[in-house]
């Protein structure tokens, strides 16, 4: 959590006293920074008695939800990226040292703490919020659809007709998302999606194209090719988005586990208690314990053309 506050020095791996001094803030109020997997203390007796537990230890996991989710990525090598998929899509890579340079600033990537002294080098992308808000708007209008219904409607819509920039500021707030998507397409000179399925397909395809852009920038800054994308969290249940991600990026996508945050939390507790030796052992255990669906990329030429259009639209709207 400390690494997400902007008061943390990722090079010195400590609070930034220089920043506190410049802001005139008292440095002594800061707590000690502890690593994931640290055994802190037994439960307070008052809490133990209230909840009916024994003298169980309190253990610090990767305290950020995305940090725990990344701990649960069932990866085998170092050529993978992750997408923690839900309301937001957090896309990045697990690296040994922070990347702090002009490119990371330009592309707005962050260095956040991970397990095993790693860095989660990532970018925040608007995620299934787009679909959630469409569904909410239609519910308010008396039309209720399950997420499975919306995916089926999107599957029947014509592919790659209209594209949006998922991180466009008006999409970030609560409200009439279908209308915002329609207006975006109209204002950028694109065909306007005329059905609910077309609107949802536009949102999902645009997310996949955004993933491709982030992947390209990630590979540029890492200096290596990513061969596999792991999608974890609730969003990995959206099979259409997972396939779109594979098609758009031309990378194999491995989807699962769904409850990655809880699983990563448990793995770090198990390491702290000595039940497993390392995060590598934990990930091997996850591979053996949970279903992971494989999505291989399909024909990519149509997606290449759509990506070119996406880059043009991106320049017209929010730049980066």
C-alpha positions as protocol buffer text, in pm:
chain_id: "A"
residue {
  index: 1
  type: UNK
  ca { x: 0 y: 0 z: 0 }
}
residue {
  index: 2
  type: UNK
  ca { x: 285 y: 241 z: 81 }
}
residue {
  index: 3
  type: UNK
  ca { x: 401 y: 227 z: -282 }
}
residue {
  index: 4
  type: UNK
  ca { x: 67 y: 363 z: -405 }
}
residue {
  index: 5
  type: UNK
  ca { x: 75 y: 678 z: -188 }
}
residue {
  index: 6
  type: UNK
  ca { x: 335 y: 875 z: -391 }
}
residue {
  index: 7
  type: UNK
  ca { x: 520 y: 927 z: -61 }
}
residue {
  index: 8
  type: UNK
  ca { x: 734 y: 618 z: -122 }
}
residue {
  index: 9
  type: UNK
  ca { x: 1082 y: 626 z: -275 }
}
residue {
  index: 10
  type: UNK
  ca { x: 1099 y: 313 z: -496 }
}
residue {
  index: 11
  type: UNK
  ca { x: 1477 y: 340 z: -532 }
}
residue {
  index: 12
  type: UNK
  ca { x: 1554 y: 364 z: -159 }
}
residue {
  index: 13
  type: UNK
  ca { x: 1254 y: 140 z: -75 }
}
residue {
  index: 14
  type: UNK
  ca { x: 1146 y: 367 z: 207 }
}
residue {
  index: 15
  type: UNK
  ca { x: 929 y: 670 z: 277 }
}
residue {
  index: 16
  type: UNK
  ca { x: 1055 y: 983 z: 104 }
}
residue {
  index: 17
  type: UNK
  ca { x: 1171 y: 1210 z: 387 }
}
residue {
  index: 18
  type: UNK
  ca { x: 1271 y: 1473 z: 131 }
}
residue {
  index: 19
  type: UNK
  ca { x: 914 y: 1495 z: 2 }
}
residue {
  index: 20
  type: UNK
  ca { x: 769 y: 1514 z: 354 }
}
residue {
  index: 21
  type: UNK
  ca { x: 1013 y: 1791 z: 445 }
}
residue {
  index: 22
  type: UNK
  ca { x: 924 y: 1992 z: 134 }
}
residue {
  index: 23
  type: UNK
  ca { x: 555 y: 1964 z: 216 }
}
residue {
  index: 24
  type: UNK
  ca { x: 611 y: 2051 z: 582 }
}
residue {
  index: 25
  type: UNK
  ca { x: 459 y: 1724 z: 701 }
}
residue {
  index: 26
  type: UNK
  ca { x: 571 y: 1546 z: 1020 }
}
residue {
  index: 27
  type: UNK
  ca { x: 779 y: 1244 z: 919 }
}
residue {
  index: 28
  type: UNK
  ca { x: 742 y: 1072 z: 1255 }
}
residue {
  index: 29
  type: UNK
  ca { x: 374 y: 989 z: 1197 }
}
residue {
  index: 30
  type: UNK
  ca { x: 459 y: 730 z: 931 }
}
residue {
  index: 31
  type: UNK
  ca { x: 438 y: 362 z: 1024 }
}
residue {
  index: 32
  type: UNK
  ca { x: 705 y: 106 z: 950 }
}
residue {
  index: 33
  type: UNK
  ca { x: 684 y: -41 z: 600 }
}
residue {
  index: 34
  type: UNK
  ca { x: 657 y: -421 z: 607 }
}
residue {
  index: 35
  type: UNK
  ca { x: 691 y: -665 z: 319 }
}
residue {
  index: 36
  type: UNK
  ca { x: 417 y: -904 z: 204 }
}
residue {
  index: 37
  type: UNK
  ca { x: 441 y: -1226 z: 400 }
}
residue {
  index: 38
  type: UNK
  ca { x: 544 y: -1057 z: 725 }
}
residue {
  index: 39
  type: UNK
  ca { x: 393 y: -1207 z: 1041 }
}
residue {
  index: 40
  type: UNK
  ca { x: 283 y: -903 z: 1242 }
}
residue {
  index: 41
  type: UNK
  ca { x: 136 y: -1026 z: 1572 }
}
residue {
  index: 42
  type: UNK
  ca { x: -145 y: -1237 z: 1716 }
}
residue {
  index: 43
  type: UNK
  ca { x: -498 y: -1100 z: 1700 }
}
residue {
  index: 44
  type: UNK
  ca { x: -585 y: -852 z: 1973 }
}
residue {
  index: 45
  type: UNK
  ca { x: -759 y: -1044 z: 2254 }
}
residue {
  index: 46
  type: UNK
  ca { x: -1070 y: -826 z: 2222 }
}
residue {
  index: 47
  type: UNK
  ca { x: -1105 y: -911 z: 1852 }
}
residue {
  index: 48
  type: UNK
  ca { x: -1015 y: -1276 z: 1909 }
}
residue {
  index: 49
  type: UNK
  ca { x: -1286 y: -1312 z: 2172 }
}
residue {
  index: 50
  type: UNK
  ca { x: -1549 y: -1129 z: 1967 }
}
residue {
  index: 51
  type: UNK
  ca { x: -1503 y: -1340 z: 1653 }
}
residue {
  index: 52
  type: UNK
  ca { x: -1436 y: -1666 z: 1836 }
}
residue {
  index: 53
  type: UNK
  ca { x: -1088 y: -1738 z: 1702 }
}
residue {
  index: 54
  type: UNK
  ca { x: -780 y: -1862 z: 1881 }
}
residue {
  index: 55
  type: UNK
  ca { x: -437 y: -1702 z: 1889 }
}
residue {
  index: 56
  type: UNK
  ca { x: -412 y: -1681 z: 1512 }
}
residue {
  index: 57
  type: UNK
  ca { x: -138 y: -1463 z: 1365 }
}
residue {
  index: 58
  type: UNK
  ca { x: -205 y: -1151 z: 1162 }
}
residue {
  index: 59
  type: UNK
  ca { x: -6 y: -1166 z: 839 }
}
residue {
  index: 60
  type: UNK
  ca { x: 54 y: -888 z: 587 }
}
residue {
  index: 61
  type: UNK
  ca { x: -26 y: -1011 z: 235 }
}
residue {
  index: 62
  type: UNK
  ca { x: 24 y: -798 z: -74 }
}
residue {
  index: 63
  type: UNK
  ca { x: -209 y: -548 z: 90 }
}
residue {
  index: 64
  type: UNK
  ca { x: -334 y: -386 z: -233 }
}
residue {
  index: 65
  type: UNK
  ca { x: -607 y: -593 z: -401 }
}
residue {
  index: 66
  type: UNK
  ca { x: -425 y: -587 z: -734 }
}
residue {
  index: 67
  type: UNK
  ca { x: -102 y: -685 z: -560 }
}
residue {
  index: 68
  type: UNK
  ca { x: -268 y: -996 z: -420 }
}
residue {
  index: 69
  type: UNK
  ca { x: -428 y: -1069 z: -759 }
}
residue {
  index: 70
  type: UNK
  ca { x: -89 y: -1055 z: -932 }
}
residue {
  index: 71
  type: UNK
  ca { x: 54 y: -1289 z: -667 }
}
residue {
  index: 72
  type: UNK
  ca { x: -205 y: -1541 z: -788 }
}
residue {
  index: 73
  type: UNK
  ca { x: -105 y: -1523 z: -1156 }
}
residue {
  index: 74
  type: UNK
  ca { x: -22 y: -1886 z: -1248 }
}
residue {
  index: 75
  type: UNK
  ca { x: 281 y: -1792 z: -1459 }
}
residue {
  index: 76
  type: UNK
  ca { x: 574 y: -2017 z: -1544 }
}
residue {
  index: 77
  type: UNK
  ca { x: 840 y: -1789 z: -1694 }
}
residue {
  index: 78
  type: UNK
  ca { x: 928 y: -1418 z: -1715 }
}
residue {
  index: 79
  type: UNK
  ca { x: 771 y: -1344 z: -2055 }
}
residue {
  index: 80
  type: UNK
  ca { x: 421 y: -1272 z: -1933 }
}
residue {
  index: 81
  type: UNK
  ca { x: 202 y: -973 z: -1869 }
}
residue {
  index: 82
  type: UNK
  ca { x: -108 y: -961 z: -1654 }
}
residue {
  index: 83
  type: UNK
  ca { x: -445 y: -794 z: -1669 }
}
residue {
  index: 84
  type: UNK
  ca { x: -633 y: -774 z: -1341 }
}
residue {
  index: 85
  type: UNK
  ca { x: -976 y: -746 z: -1497 }
}
residue {
  index: 86
  type: UNK
  ca { x: -1284 y: -603 z: -1333 }
}
residue {
  index: 87
  type: UNK
  ca { x: -1435 y: -255 z: -1318 }
}
residue {
  index: 88
  type: UNK
  ca { x: -1084 y: -141 z: -1408 }
}
residue {
  index: 89
  type: UNK
  ca { x: -826 y: -326 z: -1615 }
}
residue {
  index: 90
  type: UNK
  ca { x: -481 y: -306 z: -1454 }
}
residue {
  index: 91
  type: UNK
  ca { x: -228 y: -422 z: -1713 }
}
residue {
  index: 92
  type: UNK
  ca { x: 141 y: -464 z: -1654 }
}
residue {
  index: 93
  type: UNK
  ca { x: 436 y: -688 z: -1576 }
}
residue {
  index: 94
  type: UNK
  ca { x: 614 y: -812 z: -1267 }
}
residue {
  index: 95
  type: UNK
  ca { x: 972 y: -681 z: -1270 }
}
residue {
  index: 96
  type: UNK
  ca { x: 1265 y: -681 z: -1023 }
}
residue {
  index: 97
  type: UNK
  ca { x: 1335 y: -305 z: -1023 }
}
residue {
  index: 98
  type: UNK
  ca { x: 1129 y: 9 z: -1090 }
}
residue {
  index: 99
  type: UNK
  ca { x: 1135 y: 173 z: -1432 }
}
residue {
  index: 100
  type: UNK
  ca { x: 1147 y: 549 z: -1383 }
}
residue {
  index: 101
  type: UNK
  ca { x: 1227 y: 739 z: -1700 }
}
residue {
  index: 102
  type: UNK
  ca { x: 1079 y: 970 z: -1962 }
}
residue {
  index: 103
  type: UNK
  ca { x: 888 y: 685 z: -2126 }
}
residue {
  index: 104
  type: UNK
  ca { x: 719 y: 565 z: -1809 }
}
residue {
  index: 105
  type: UNK
  ca { x: 618 y: 926 z: -1740 }
}
residue {
  index: 106
  type: UNK
  ca { x: 496 y: 984 z: -2097 }
}
residue {
  index: 107
  type: UNK
  ca { x: 290 y: 665 z: -2108 }
}
residue {
  index: 108
  type: UNK
  ca { x: 168 y: 705 z: -1748 }
}
residue {
  index: 109
  type: UNK
  ca { x: 287 y: 371 z: -1610 }
}
residue {
  index: 110
  type: UNK
  ca { x: 322 y: 327 z: -1234 }
}
residue {
  index: 111
  type: UNK
  ca { x: 567 y: 134 z: -1017 }
}
residue {
  index: 112
  type: UNK
  ca { x: 378 y: -37 z: -737 }
}
residue {
  index: 113
  type: UNK
  ca { x: 507 y: -285 z: -484 }
}
residue {
  index: 114
  type: UNK
  ca { x: 457 y: -656 z: -539 }
}
residue {
  index: 115
  type: UNK
  ca { x: 540 y: -978 z: -359 }
}
residue {
  index: 116
  type: UNK
  ca { x: 891 y: -1119 z: -325 }
}
residue {
  index: 117
  type: UNK
  ca { x: 1047 y: -770 z: -352 }
}
residue {
  index: 118
  type: UNK
  ca { x: 906 y: -726 z: -703 }
}
residue {
  index: 119
  type: UNK
  ca { x: 757 y: -423 z: -876 }
}
residue {
  index: 120
  type: UNK
  ca { x: 418 y: -425 z: -1047 }
}
residue {
  index: 121
  type: UNK
  ca { x: 487 y: -203 z: -1345 }
}
residue {
  index: 122
  type: UNK
  ca { x: 142 y: -122 z: -1477 }
}
residue {
  index: 123
  type: UNK
  ca { x: -105 y: 109 z: -1642 }
}
residue {
  index: 124
  type: UNK
  ca { x: -463 y: 174 z: -1532 }
}
residue {
  index: 125
  type: UNK
  ca { x: -721 y: 118 z: -1807 }
}
residue {
  index: 126
  type: UNK
  ca { x: -1094 y: 165 z: -1784 }
}
residue {
  index: 127
  type: UNK
  ca { x: -1240 y: -186 z: -1777 }
}
residue {
  index: 128
  type: UNK
  ca { x: -1580 y: -349 z: -1760 }
}
residue {
  index: 129
  type: UNK
  ca { x: -1717 y: -31 z: -1604 }
}
residue {
  index: 130
  type: UNK
  ca { x: -1822 y: 52 z: -1961 }
}
residue {
  index: 131
  type: UNK
  ca { x: -2043 y: -257 z: -1975 }
}
residue {
  index: 132
  type: UNK
  ca { x: -2161 y: -220 z: -1615 }
}
residue {
  index: 133
  type: UNK
  ca { x: -2283 y: 132 z: -1680 }
}
residue {
  index: 134
  type: UNK
  ca { x: -2458 y: 31 z: -2004 }
}
residue {
  index: 135
  type: UNK
  ca { x: -2639 y: -244 z: -1815 }
}
residue {
  index: 136
  type: UNK
  ca { x: -2731 y: -5 z: -1532 }
}
residue {
  index: 137
  type: UNK
  ca { x: -2872 y: 252 z: -1777 }
}
residue {
  index: 138
  type: UNK
  ca { x: -3087 y: -7 z: -1951 }
}
residue {
  index: 139
  type: UNK
  ca { x: -3208 y: -138 z: -1615 }
}
residue {
  index: 140
  type: UNK
  ca { x: -3317 y: 215 z: -1524 }
}
residue {
  index: 141
  type: UNK
  ca { x: -3515 y: 215 z: -1849 }
}
residue {
  index: 142
  type: UNK
  ca { x: -3691 y: -107 z: -1748 }
}
residue {
  index: 143
  type: UNK
  ca { x: -3480 y: -344 z: -1957 }
}
residue {
  index: 144
  type: UNK
  ca { x: -3289 y: -598 z: -1749 }
}
residue {
  index: 145
  type: UNK
  ca { x: -3012 y: -809 z: -1899 }
}
residue {
  index: 146
  type: UNK
  ca { x: -2763 y: -1048 z: -1745 }
}
residue {
  index: 147
  type: UNK
  ca { x: -2399 y: -1012 z: -1842 }
}
residue {
  index: 148
  type: UNK
  ca { x: -2436 y: -1337 z: -2036 }
}
residue {
  index: 149
  type: UNK
  ca { x: -2725 y: -1180 z: -2228 }
}
residue {
  index: 150
  type: UNK
  ca { x: -2511 y: -879 z: -2317 }
}
residue {
  index: 151
  type: UNK
  ca { x: -2224 y: -1099 z: -2437 }
}
residue {
  index: 152
  type: UNK
  ca { x: -2460 y: -1299 z: -2660 }
}
residue {
  index: 153
  type: UNK
  ca { x: -2598 y: -976 z: -2806 }
}
residue {
  index: 154
  type: UNK
  ca { x: -2244 y: -852 z: -2871 }
}
residue {
  index: 155
  type: UNK
  ca { x: -2146 y: -1179 z: -3039 }
}
residue {
  index: 156
  type: UNK
  ca { x: -2423 y: -1132 z: -3295 }
}
residue {
  index: 157
  type: UNK
  ca { x: -2320 y: -773 z: -3379 }
}
residue {
  index: 158
  type: UNK
  ca { x: -2097 y: -687 z: -3674 }
}
residue {
  index: 159
  type: UNK
  ca { x: -1727 y: -682 z: -3576 }
}
residue {
  index: 160
  type: UNK
  ca { x: -1493 y: -383 z: -3560 }
}
residue {
  index: 161
  type: UNK
  ca { x: -1734 y: -120 z: -3690 }
}
residue {
  index: 162
  type: UNK
  ca { x: -1683 y: 156 z: -3432 }
}
residue {
  index: 163
  type: UNK
  ca { x: -1407 y: 217 z: -3179 }
}
residue {
  index: 164
  type: UNK
  ca { x: -1386 y: 427 z: -2863 }
}
residue {
  index: 165
  type: UNK
  ca { x: -1099 y: 535 z: -2639 }
}
residue {
  index: 166
  type: UNK
  ca { x: -1180 y: 356 z: -2310 }
}
residue {
  index: 167
  type: UNK
  ca { x: -984 y: 610 z: -2102 }
}
residue {
  index: 168
  type: UNK
  ca { x: -1168 y: 909 z: -2252 }
}
residue {
  index: 169
  type: UNK
  ca { x: -1261 y: 1121 z: -1950 }
}
residue {
  index: 170
  type: UNK
  ca { x: -1643 y: 1131 z: -2001 }
}
residue {
  index: 171
  type: UNK
  ca { x: -1647 y: 749 z: -1982 }
}
residue {
  index: 172
  type: UNK
  ca { x: -1501 y: 751 z: -1630 }
}
residue {
  index: 173
  type: UNK
  ca { x: -1805 y: 882 z: -1445 }
}
residue {
  index: 174
  type: UNK
  ca { x: -2141 y: 730 z: -1358 }
}
residue {
  index: 175
  type: UNK
  ca { x: -2420 y: 791 z: -1608 }
}
residue {
  index: 176
  type: UNK
  ca { x: -2575 y: 710 z: -1944 }
}
residue {
  index: 177
  type: UNK
  ca { x: -2290 y: 512 z: -2099 }
}
residue {
  index: 178
  type: UNK
  ca { x: -2476 y: 399 z: -2413 }
}
residue {
  index: 179
  type: UNK
  ca { x: -2544 y: 762 z: -2503 }
}
residue {
  index: 180
  type: UNK
  ca { x: -2181 y: 859 z: -2435 }
}
residue {
  index: 181
  type: UNK
  ca { x: -2055 y: 580 z: -2660 }
}
residue {
  index: 182
  type: UNK
  ca { x: -2296 y: 684 z: -2936 }
}
residue {
  index: 183
  type: UNK
  ca { x: -2194 y: 1049 z: -2906 }
}
residue {
  index: 184
  type: UNK
  ca { x: -1824 y: 958 z: -2910 }
}
residue {
  index: 185
  type: UNK
  ca { x: -1867 y: 763 z: -3233 }
}
residue {
  index: 186
  type: UNK
  ca { x: -2069 y: 1045 z: -3386 }
}
residue {
  index: 187
  type: UNK
  ca { x: -1814 y: 1311 z: -3285 }
}
residue {
  index: 188
  type: UNK
  ca { x: -1524 y: 1110 z: -3429 }
}
residue {
  index: 189
  type: UNK
  ca { x: -1697 y: 1052 z: -3764 }
}
residue {
  index: 190
  type: UNK
  ca { x: -1764 y: 682 z: -3715 }
}
residue {
  index: 191
  type: UNK
  ca { x: -2075 y: 471 z: -3772 }
}
residue {
  index: 192
  type: UNK
  ca { x: -2306 y: 503 z: -3473 }
}
residue {
  index: 193
  type: UNK
  ca { x: -2386 y: 170 z: -3302 }
}
residue {
  index: 194
  type: UNK
  ca { x: -2760 y: 119 z: -3343 }
}
residue {
  index: 195
  type: UNK
  ca { x: -2826 y: -183 z: -3121 }
}
residue {
  index: 196
  type: UNK
  ca { x: -2740 y: -279 z: -2765 }
}
residue {
  index: 197
  type: UNK
  ca { x: -2525 y: -561 z: -2896 }
}
residue {
  index: 198
  type: UNK
  ca { x: -2332 y: -319 z: -3118 }
}
residue {
  index: 199
  type: UNK
  ca { x: -2271 y: -87 z: -2822 }
}
residue {
  index: 200
  type: UNK
  ca { x: -2137 y: -368 z: -2602 }
}
residue {
  index: 201
  type: UNK
  ca { x: -1925 y: -508 z: -2884 }
}
residue {
  index: 202
  type: UNK
  ca { x: -1779 y: -162 z: -2946 }
}
residue {
  index: 203
  type: UNK
  ca { x: -1684 y: -135 z: -2577 }
}
residue {
  index: 204
  type: UNK
  ca { x: -1525 y: -480 z: -2558 }
}
residue {
  index: 205
  type: UNK
  ca { x: -1335 y: -452 z: -2886 }
}
residue {
  index: 206
  type: UNK
  ca { x: -1206 y: -109 z: -2783 }
}
residue {
  index: 207
  type: UNK
  ca { x: -1077 y: -249 z: -2454 }
}
residue {
  index: 208
  type: UNK
  ca { x: -890 y: -520 z: -2645 }
}
residue {
  index: 209
  type: UNK
  ca { x: -735 y: -258 z: -2873 }
}
residue {
  index: 210
  type: UNK
  ca { x: -629 y: -58 z: -2567 }
}
residue {
  index: 211
  type: UNK
  ca { x: -466 y: -372 z: -2430 }
}
residue {
  index: 212
  type: UNK
  ca { x: -264 y: -396 z: -2752 }
}
residue {
  index: 213
  type: UNK
  ca { x: -145 y: -37 z: -2715 }
}
residue {
  index: 214
  type: UNK
  ca { x: -41 y: -94 z: -2354 }
}
residue {
  index: 215
  type: UNK
  ca { x: 133 y: -419 z: -2450 }
}
residue {
  index: 216
  type: UNK
  ca { x: 338 y: -240 z: -2716 }
}
residue {
  index: 217
  type: UNK
  ca { x: 449 y: 29 z: -2471 }
}
residue {
  index: 218
  type: UNK
  ca { x: 522 y: -231 z: -2205 }
}
residue {
  index: 219
  type: UNK
  ca { x: 743 y: -432 z: -2441 }
}
residue {
  index: 220
  type: UNK
  ca { x: 919 y: -112 z: -2548 }
}
residue {
  index: 221
  type: UNK
  ca { x: 1009 y: -22 z: -2190 }
}
residue {
  index: 222
  type: UNK
  ca { x: 1093 y: -377 z: -2080 }
}
residue {
  index: 223
  type: UNK
  ca { x: 1308 y: -437 z: -2388 }
}
residue {
  index: 224
  type: UNK
  ca { x: 1162 y: -782 z: -2448 }
}
residue {
  index: 225
  type: UNK
  ca { x: 869 y: -957 z: -2612 }
}
residue {
  index: 226
  type: UNK
  ca { x: 573 y: -1070 z: -2403 }
}
residue {
  index: 227
  type: UNK
  ca { x: 446 y: -1411 z: -2516 }
}
residue {
  index: 228
  type: UNK
  ca { x: 154 y: -1469 z: -2278 }
}
residue {
  index: 229
  type: UNK
  ca { x: -111 y: -1249 z: -2119 }
}
residue {
  index: 230
  type: UNK
  ca { x: -269 y: -1372 z: -1796 }
}
residue {
  index: 231
  type: UNK
  ca { x: -615 y: -1230 z: -1724 }
}
residue {
  index: 232
  type: UNK
  ca { x: -723 y: -1274 z: -1362 }
}
residue {
  index: 233
  type: UNK
  ca { x: -1016 y: -1153 z: -1155 }
}
residue {
  index: 234
  type: UNK
  ca { x: -1387 y: -1142 z: -1223 }
}
residue {
  index: 235
  type: UNK
  ca { x: -1344 y: -1002 z: -1573 }
}
residue {
  index: 236
  type: UNK
  ca { x: -1175 y: -1322 z: -1689 }
}
residue {
  index: 237
  type: UNK
  ca { x: -1523 y: -1476 z: -1698 }
}
residue {
  index: 238
  type: UNK
  ca { x: -1607 y: -1259 z: -2000 }
}
residue {
  index: 239
  type: UNK
  ca { x: -1504 y: -1508 z: -2266 }
}
residue {
  index: 240
  type: UNK
  ca { x: -1569 y: -1268 z: -2552 }
}
residue {
  index: 241
  type: UNK
  ca { x: -1334 y: -1005 z: -2409 }
}
residue {
  index: 242
  type: UNK
  ca { x: -1067 y: -1269 z: -2346 }
}
residue {
  index: 243
  type: UNK
  ca { x: -1086 y: -1384 z: -2709 }
}
residue {
  index: 244
  type: UNK
  ca { x: -1083 y: -1025 z: -2832 }
}
residue {
  index: 245
  type: UNK
  ca { x: -771 y: -964 z: -2620 }
}
residue {
  index: 246
  type: UNK
  ca { x: -598 y: -1263 z: -2778 }
}
residue {
  index: 247
  type: UNK
  ca { x: -699 y: -1155 z: -3129 }
}
residue {
  index: 248
  type: UNK
  ca { x: -606 y: -789 z: -3086 }
}
residue {
  index: 249
  type: UNK
  ca { x: -266 y: -854 z: -2926 }
}
residue {
  index: 250
  type: UNK
  ca { x: -187 y: -1174 z: -3121 }
}
residue {
  index: 251
  type: UNK
  ca { x: -80 y: -1331 z: -2793 }
}
residue {
  index: 252
  type: UNK
  ca { x: -206 y: -1637 z: -2612 }
}
residue {
  index: 253
  type: UNK
  ca { x: -437 y: -1539 z: -2327 }
}
residue {
  index: 254
  type: UNK
  ca { x: -469 y: -1753 z: -2013 }
}
residue {
  index: 255
  type: UNK
  ca { x: -779 y: -1665 z: -1811 }
}
residue {
  index: 256
  type: UNK
  ca { x: -807 y: -1744 z: -1440 }
}
residue {
  index: 257
  type: UNK
  ca { x: -824 y: -1775 z: -1152 }
}
residue {
  index: 258
  type: UNK
  ca { x: -1139 y: -1571 z: -1096 }
}
residue {
  index: 259
  type: UNK
  ca { x: -1091 y: -1504 z: -723 }
}
residue {
  index: 260
  type: UNK
  ca { x: -728 y: -1405 z: -772 }
}
residue {
  index: 261
  type: UNK
  ca { x: -715 y: -1145 z: -493 }
}
residue {
  index: 262
  type: UNK
  ca { x: -831 y: -1391 z: -227 }
}
residue {
  index: 263
  type: UNK
  ca { x: -606 y: -1667 z: -363 }
}
residue {
  index: 264
  type: UNK
  ca { x: -298 y: -1444 z: -371 }
}
residue {
  index: 265
  type: UNK
  ca { x: -372 y: -1340 z: -13 }
}
residue {
  index: 266
  type: UNK
  ca { x: -387 y: -1705 z: 95 }
}
residue {
  index: 267
  type: UNK
  ca { x: -63 y: -1790 z: -88 }
}
residue {
  index: 268
  type: UNK
  ca { x: 127 y: -1517 z: 99 }
}
residue {
  index: 269
  type: UNK
  ca { x: -13 y: -1640 z: 430 }
}
residue {
  index: 270
  type: UNK
  ca { x: 98 y: -1993 z: 342 }
}
residue {
  index: 271
  type: UNK
  ca { x: 449 y: -1871 z: 261 }
}
residue {
  index: 272
  type: UNK
  ca { x: 465 y: -1675 z: 588 }
}
residue {
  index: 273
  type: UNK
  ca { x: 363 y: -1985 z: 786 }
}
residue {
  index: 274
  type: UNK
  ca { x: 609 y: -2211 z: 604 }
}
residue {
  index: 275
  type: UNK
  ca { x: 347 y: -2428 z: 434 }
}
residue {
  index: 276
  type: UNK
  ca { x: 500 y: -2347 z: 95 }
}
residue {
  index: 277
  type: UNK
  ca { x: 850 y: -2219 z: 27 }
}
residue {
  index: 278
  type: UNK
  ca { x: 814 y: -1950 z: -237 }
}
residue {
  index: 279
  type: UNK
  ca { x: 587 y: -1754 z: -470 }
}
residue {
  index: 280
  type: UNK
  ca { x: 698 y: -1992 z: -747 }
}
residue {
  index: 281
  type: UNK
  ca { x: 570 y: -2287 z: -544 }
}
residue {
  index: 282
  type: UNK
  ca { x: 250 y: -2094 z: -477 }
}
residue {
  index: 283
  type: UNK
  ca { x: 192 y: -2032 z: -846 }
}
residue {
  index: 284
  type: UNK
  ca { x: 257 y: -2399 z: -924 }
}
residue {
  index: 285
  type: UNK
  ca { x: -3 y: -2489 z: -662 }
}
residue {
  index: 286
  type: UNK
  ca { x: -250 y: -2247 z: -823 }
}
residue {
  index: 287
  type: UNK
  ca { x: -189 y: -2403 z: -1166 }
}
residue {
  index: 288
  type: UNK
  ca { x: -278 y: -2743 z: -1021 }
}
residue {
  index: 289
  type: UNK
  ca { x: -578 y: -2619 z: -823 }
}
residue {
  index: 290
  type: UNK
  ca { x: -777 y: -2386 z: -1049 }
}
residue {
  index: 291
  type: UNK
  ca { x: -905 y: -2400 z: -1404 }
}
residue {
  index: 292
  type: UNK
  ca { x: -724 y: -2173 z: -1649 }
}
residue {
  index: 293
  type: UNK
  ca { x: -890 y: -2125 z: -1988 }
}
residue {
  index: 294
  type: UNK
  ca { x: -669 y: -2087 z: -2294 }
}
residue {
  index: 295
  type: UNK
  ca { x: -753 y: -1840 z: -2572 }
}
residue {
  index: 296
  type: UNK
  ca { x: -536 y: -1862 z: -2881 }
}
residue {
  index: 297
  type: UNK
  ca { x: -523 y: -1564 z: -3119 }
}
residue {
  index: 298
  type: UNK
  ca { x: -724 y: -1586 z: -3438 }
}
residue {
  index: 299
  type: UNK
  ca { x: -677 y: -1415 z: -3773 }
}
residue {
  index: 300
  type: UNK
  ca { x: -518 y: -1076 z: -3702 }
}
residue {
  index: 301
  type: UNK
  ca { x: -541 y: -868 z: -4020 }
}
residue {
  index: 302
  type: UNK
  ca { x: -882 y: -720 z: -3939 }
}
residue {
  index: 303
  type: UNK
  ca { x: -755 y: -630 z: -3594 }
}
residue {
  index: 304
  type: UNK
  ca { x: -443 y: -470 z: -3744 }
}
residue {
  index: 305
  type: UNK
  ca { x: -664 y: -243 z: -3954 }
}
residue {
  index: 306
  type: UNK
  ca { x: -883 y: -162 z: -3654 }
}
residue {
  index: 307
  type: UNK
  ca { x: -575 y: -83 z: -3445 }
}
residue {
  index: 308
  type: UNK
  ca { x: -465 y: 173 z: -3701 }
}
residue {
  index: 309
  type: UNK
  ca { x: -805 y: 340 z: -3669 }
}
residue {
  index: 310
  type: UNK
  ca { x: -781 y: 323 z: -3291 }
}
residue {
  index: 311
  type: UNK
  ca { x: -448 y: 509 z: -3293 }
}
residue {
  index: 312
  type: UNK
  ca { x: -603 y: 785 z: -3505 }
}
residue {
  index: 313
  type: UNK
  ca { x: -900 y: 811 z: -3268 }
}
residue {
  index: 314
  type: UNK
  ca { x: -669 y: 813 z: -2968 }
}
residue {
  index: 315
  type: UNK
  ca { x: -482 y: 1112 z: -3107 }
}
residue {
  index: 316
  type: UNK
  ca { x: -809 y: 1298 z: -3164 }
}
residue {
  index: 317
  type: UNK
  ca { x: -934 y: 1251 z: -2809 }
}
residue {
  index: 318
  type: UNK
  ca { x: -708 y: 1206 z: -2510 }
}
residue {
  index: 319
  type: UNK
  ca { x: -369 y: 1161 z: -2670 }
}
residue {
  index: 320
  type: UNK
  ca { x: -215 y: 914 z: -2428 }
}
